[in-house]
């Protein structure tokens, strides 16, 4: 039985197979705590680090960052803003950590609509300025919780050049079905004549004008997913189960390398959570 925060940390930091339900629930049920907060910040900062959560003994990447990201659902704070957003500037294939990070974006935006949404808008503008093509698209989830005062700035981003994820941004705004967004879409439509972006704009203009009768207003991912974390992850327990094809001892394997077990999958999607 886990009795202390440190015991729970030790379990999450070292458990390589199975889902550590008791340790996760223990930390989720604690009152606001600086030690927990520091652990969460560290885990998010190092979620895709090849060093922080790599086990030399087992020669695998441990799934600890995912466990801490689940704990973070009950310990939301402004200190999580930057490390969470920085995860979306790492070129990684979609995985459970990405999905959990998007869920946290929604939770933070819902709890801190002014502070976090403004932080996300800063983040989007910085990435556009740098002509960044990395997946900061996933932070758009926060826009579902923007207030009326923030939409002037949100709409102004549509005018920026070199916005790699513009079409996806349009889809999120279109889902919100706002009259001021409709007018902005109509205003910028001629600028994109002959481009795919014009197709996206016209679709949402038609939807908001009532020409597409089966269109439904979108909702944030965190509103659709089961709020009970066990219900969401329990059906994925097989991913964290032990394996009959363990990673053999040898040189360190990078997350994006082919898994040495011969499955044909990338290492991070296969034996990085498995042990002998």
C-alpha distance (Angstrom), angle and dihedral (degrees) to the residues before:
residue distance angle dihedral
X1 . . .
X2 3.79 . .
X3 3.80 112.4 .
X4 3.81 105.1 164.5
X5 3.78 138.5 45.1
X6 3.80 90.3 -120.5
X7 3.80 91.3 55.0
X8 3.80 89.2 53.3
X9 3.81 90.6 48.9
X10 3.80 90.3 51.5
X11 3.80 91.3 53.5
X12 3.80 94.8 48.3
X13 3.80 92.8 44.2
X14 3.80 95.1 52.4
X15 3.81 110.7 24.8
X16 3.78 107.9 110.2
X17 3.79 102.7 177.8
X18 3.76 135.6 34.1
X19 3.80 125.9 22.9
X20 3.84 113.6 -74.6
X21 3.80 95.3 -136.7
X22 3.80 97.0 165.8
X23 3.80 95.8 50.2
X24 3.80 93.3 45.3
X25 3.80 93.1 49.3
X26 3.81 91.6 45.1
X27 3.81 91.3 56.9
X28 3.80 94.0 40.9
X29 3.80 89.6 55.6
X30 3.81 95.6 51.3
X31 3.79 121.7 104.1
X32 3.80 118.6 -109.4
X33 3.77 105.4 -59.5
X34 3.80 132.1 178.8
X35 3.80 93.2 -143.8
X36 3.80 90.9 55.7
X37 3.78 91.9 44.6
X38 3.80 92.1 52.7
X39 3.80 90.5 49.5
X40 3.79 91.4 51.4
X41 3.80 92.8 49.8
X42 3.81 90.8 48.7
X43 3.80 92.8 48.6
X44 3.80 93.6 51.0
X45 3.81 92.3 45.5
X46 3.79 90.8 51.7
X47 3.79 101.2 34.5
X48 3.79 91.6 116.5
X49 3.78 98.6 29.6
X50 3.78 115.7 124.2
X51 3.80 91.1 -146.6
X52 3.79 112.4 39.0
X53 3.80 97.7 63.4
X54 3.78 102.1 20.9
X55 3.81 115.5 119.8
X56 3.80 111.4 -143.5
X57 3.79 89.7 -169.6
X58 3.81 95.7 53.1
X59 3.81 95.2 26.8
X60 3.79 92.4 -134.6
X61 3.79 139.9 109.5
X62 3.79 107.8 -105.7
X63 3.84 117.7 -132.9
X64 3.83 93.4 -132.2
X65 3.85 95.3 120.5
X66 3.80 90.0 60.7
X67 3.81 91.8 50.8
X68 3.81 91.1 50.3
X69 3.81 90.6 47.1
X70 3.82 87.6 57.1
X71 3.81 90.1 49.4
X72 3.82 88.3 50.6
X73 3.81 90.5 67.2
X74 3.82 87.3 77.1
X75 3.81 97.0 37.4
X76 3.79 103.7 51.3
X77 3.80 114.0 167.7
X78 3.78 140.3 158.4
X79 3.80 89.1 -109.0
X80 3.80 88.4 71.0
X81 3.82 93.6 59.2
X82 3.79 100.4 87.2
X83 3.82 101.4 36.5
X84 3.79 89.5 49.0
X85 3.80 94.1 50.0
X86 3.80 91.7 45.2
X87 3.80 88.3 61.8
X88 3.80 87.4 69.8
X89 3.80 92.3 61.9
X90 3.81 92.5 61.8
X91 3.79 115.7 94.6
X92 3.79 101.6 -127.8
X93 3.78 131.0 143.3
X94 3.79 114.2 -109.2
X95 3.80 111.1 -80.4
X96 3.80 140.0 153.7
X97 3.80 91.3 -80.3
X98 3.82 90.7 56.5
X99 3.79 91.0 48.8
X100 3.79 92.4 49.3
X101 3.81 89.9 47.7
X102 3.82 91.1 54.6
X103 3.80 88.6 49.9
X104 3.81 89.3 53.4
X105 3.81 90.8 49.7
X106 3.79 88.8 59.6
X107 3.80 93.6 45.3
X108 3.81 92.6 49.7
X109 3.80 92.3 46.8
X110 3.79 90.4 49.9
X111 3.81 92.6 50.0
X112 3.83 97.9 37.9
X113 3.83 103.8 26.7
X114 3.80 96.6 161.5
X115 3.79 100.5 38.9
X116 3.78 100.2 37.5
X117 3.81 98.8 39.5
X118 3.82 89.5 51.0
X119 3.80 89.0 48.8
X120 3.80 89.6 51.5
X121 3.81 91.5 49.7
X122 3.82 89.4 51.4
X123 3.79 88.2 49.6
X124 3.81 93.4 49.9
X125 3.80 92.4 48.6
X126 3.81 91.9 48.8
X127 3.80 91.7 51.7
X128 3.81 92.8 47.2
X129 3.80 90.1 50.4
X130 3.81 89.6 52.8
X131 3.83 90.9 45.9
X132 3.78 87.3 -124.2
X133 3.79 116.9 -178.8
X134 3.79 96.3 -173.9
X135 3.82 118.0 118.4
X136 3.81 101.1 -84.7
X137 3.81 82.5 132.7
X138 3.81 87.7 94.8
X139 3.80 93.4 67.5
X140 3.83 88.4 65.2
X141 3.81 84.8 87.5
X142 3.82 87.2 83.9
X143 3.82 91.4 66.6
X144 3.80 90.4 75.7
X145 3.81 86.8 72.3
X146 3.81 99.2 44.8
X147 3.79 117.3 127.2
X148 3.80 126.5 -131.4
X149 3.80 93.3 -98.0
X150 3.80 91.4 57.9
X151 3.79 96.0 54.5
X152 3.78 95.1 80.1
X153 3.78 88.3 63.0
X154 3.81 92.4 39.7
X155 3.81 90.5 55.1
X156 3.82 92.8 45.8
X157 3.81 89.1 62.1
X158 3.81 87.5 66.5
X159 3.82 87.9 68.6
X160 3.79 95.6 56.3
X161 3.79 121.3 111.0
X162 3.82 124.5 -125.7
X163 3.80 93.9 24.6
X164 3.79 100.0 160.8
X165 3.82 94.4 -170.7
X166 3.81 96.8 42.7
X167 3.82 96.0 123.8
X168 3.81 91.3 52.6
X169 3.80 90.5 47.2
X170 3.81 88.8 53.1
X171 3.81 90.4 52.2
X172 3.80 92.7 54.3
X173 3.81 92.3 47.8
X174 3.79 90.7 45.0
X175 3.80 90.2 53.8
X176 3.81 89.5 59.8
X177 3.83 92.3 62.6
X178 3.81 96.5 -147.9
X179 3.79 122.7 167.3
X180 3.82 92.9 -138.1
X181 3.81 89.5 51.7
X182 3.80 89.9 51.3
X183 3.80 90.3 54.9
X184 3.81 91.2 47.5
X185 3.81 91.4 50.4
X186 3.81 90.4 51.8
X187 3.81 90.1 48.3
X188 3.81 95.4 54.3
X189 3.83 98.4 35.8
X190 3.86 95.7 93.0
X191 3.81 90.0 54.7
X192 3.81 90.4 65.2
X193 3.79 99.7 44.0
X194 3.80 110.6 151.2
X195 3.81 93.5 15.8
X196 3.79 131.2 104.9
X197 3.80 89.8 -114.3
X198 3.81 88.4 66.9
X199 3.81 89.2 59.3
X200 3.81 90.5 53.4
X201 3.79 92.1 47.6
X202 3.80 94.0 47.1
X203 3.80 91.9 49.9
X204 3.80 92.7 55.6
X205 3.80 92.6 40.7
X206 3.80 88.4 55.6
X207 3.80 91.5 45.5
X208 3.80 93.6 50.4
X209 3.80 91.3 44.1
X210 3.80 88.4 55.8
X211 3.79 96.2 -112.0
X212 3.81 91.1 120.3
X213 3.78 101.4 56.7
X214 3.81 99.0 -174.9
X215 3.82 95.0 55.2
X216 3.80 113.8 120.7
X217 3.77 128.3 -160.6
X218 3.80 111.1 -103.1
X219 3.79 127.0 -120.6
X220 3.78 132.3 -154.3
X221 3.80 119.2 -90.7
X222 3.80 91.7 -119.0
X223 3.82 89.1 59.3
X224 3.80 91.8 53.9
X225 3.79 100.4 44.2
X226 3.79 120.0 83.8
X227 3.83 106.0 -95.3
X228 3.81 90.6 -144.5
X229 3.78 102.7 86.6
X230 3.80 94.4 -155.4
X231 3.79 91.8 58.5
X232 3.79 89.5 54.6
X233 3.79 99.4 44.3
X234 3.79 101.9 32.4
X235 3.80 92.7 77.0
X236 3.82 87.8 54.0
X237 3.78 93.8 52.9
X238 3.80 91.0 111.3
X239 3.82 88.1 69.6
X240 3.79 90.2 64.0
X241 3.80 96.9 40.8
X242 3.80 124.3 111.9
X243 3.79 118.9 -87.1
X244 3.79 136.4 -137.8
X245 3.80 87.7 -147.5
X246 3.80 103.6 59.4
X247 3.77 124.0 -177.9
X248 3.77 108.0 -92.6
X249 3.77 122.4 -128.2
X250 3.78 113.5 -95.0
X251 3.77 140.5 94.4
X252 3.80 118.7 -8.2
X253 3.79 111.8 -83.8
X254 3.79 121.3 -139.1
X255 3.80 119.1 -133.3
X256 3.80 93.2 -113.5
X257 3.82 96.2 46.8
X258 3.80 120.3 106.8
X259 3.79 109.3 -90.2
X260 3.83 111.1 -102.7
X261 3.81 90.7 -138.3
X262 3.80 88.0 79.4
X263 3.81 97.9 -117.5
X264 3.80 92.2 129.1
X265 3.81 90.5 -125.6
X266 3.78 127.5 116.1
X267 3.80 113.2 -89.8
X268 3.82 93.5 -114.7
X269 3.81 90.6 55.3
X270 3.78 94.1 48.3
X271 3.81 131.2 24.0
X272 3.80 98.5 6.1
X273 3.81 87.0 94.0
X274 3.80 95.7 39.9
X275 3.77 133.5 87.2
X276 3.79 138.2 -170.5
